[in-house]
């Protein structure tokens, strides 16, 4: 997944630098050498170190990166993540792009770790969603994994997920499932099928039809989730979703669900405060 950044770097640098970093060109000699240091300004989980190395190497492969704290490590204010030594103009031109990516990724990893820690000792896994920044999904999902979470499907192509709108447009639970099964057979697609249910009537219909891999309980209360898990009795994987907060996360997990998907891991995260300062 880390290699996916290569095709974007050229465009990202072009957006930021345009026809030149005139601030640096105007006052920094072209042959000036120096070191900049990545400093942590608030507690969290660091993510994007390997991505930062790609950023530096793409722009100037003579830049030397010395890493002190790897991805996935809990950090506190004042920690030094890495030093970068080389051409000063290169350090200045890579600074903002690197920080933007690392701050966003570290924010996601930090929040994910909080959710994962809340489920310590339980088998339930925390999943991300497709509620990501367009063009940055692979980095944001990477950050979830660095934080200890798990990735749901990456996009629309790697899993069949029949949500409420699919069910309604298809004319019901049975129609949607049978159509998905037929499609996979005709197209020779080996895709897992997940279906969302909104109530016990839909759940019972799914159990009658069968042929799915996972059932998503959408906006079920904790009490109803416990009842639903007992009805499903291990026949299929169970995922809880919708309106689940950090405060209710463990209650849902204790119901015995296999997964809890949390859009908040990526869609409304505050970036972790980091700075890149001259030594």
C-alpha positions, 0 to 999 in steps of 0.5 A, a space after each residue: 500500500 505504501 507504494 501507492 503514494 508514488 503516483 501522487 507525490 508529483 502532483 502534491 508537490 506541484 500543487 504546493 511549489 508551483 513555479 518555485 519556492 520563492 521564499 526559500 530561493 530568495 534567502 537560502 543559498 542553493 548549497 546550504 546544508 542543515 538538519 530539521 527535526 520532527 517534534 511532537 507537540 501533543 500526546 498521541 500515536 505517531 503514524 506516517 513515518 514510512 510515508 514521510 521517508 517516501 516524501 523526502 526520497 521522492 523530492 531529494 534522494 540525498 536527504 538523510 533520515 534518522 528515525 528515532 520513533 517508528 510508526 504505531 508508537 505512543 508519543 508524548 509532547 516533546 518527543 523527537 520522531 526523526 531528524 532529516 539532514 541535507 540541502 536546506 532548500 529541500 528541507 523547506 520545500 518538503 516540510 509542509 507536505 510531510 507535516 500535512 500527511 503525518 499530522 492527519 495520519 497520526 490523528 487517525 492512529 491516535 483516535 483508533 488506538 483509543 477505541 482499540 484500547 477500550 475493547 482490550 480483552 475482548 475479541 471484537 475488532 474495530 473497523 474503519 469505513 469508506 468515510 475518508 478523504 477522496 484521494 487519501 483513503 489508502 493513507 487514512 486506512 493505513 493509519 487505522 491499521 497503525 493505530 491497531 484497528 482493522 480495515 473494512 472493504 477498501 472500496 466498492 469493488 472488493 466486497 458486496 455490501 448490501 445496504 438499506 438503499 440497495 435493499 429498497 431499490 432491489 425490492 427487499 432483502 430476498 431479492 437483493 441477496 439472490 441477485 448478489 449471489 447470481 451476479 457473483 456466479 455469472 461474473 465468476 466473482 469471489 466476493 464476500 456478501 454483507 447485508 445490512 438489517 434495520 430490524 428483526 423482521 429483516 434479520 429473520 428474512 436474511 436467516 431464511 434466505 442465507 448465503 451471506 457472510 456477514 450481517 450488519 446490525 444498523 442502529 440496533 440498541 445494545 439490548 436488541 444487539 444482544 438479542 440479535 446475536 443470540 438469534 444468529 447463533 454464530 451462523 454468520 459474522 456480525 457487525 454493529 454500526 450506526 451511532 456507536 460512540 466511545 462511551 457505548 463501544 464496549 457495551 456493544 462488544 460485550 454483546 458478542 459482535 465480531 466487528 464494530 465499524 466506526 466512521 469517526 475514525 476517519 471522517 472527523 478526526 483532529 490532526 495531531 500537532 507536530 512541527 518540523 524545526 531547524 536544529 
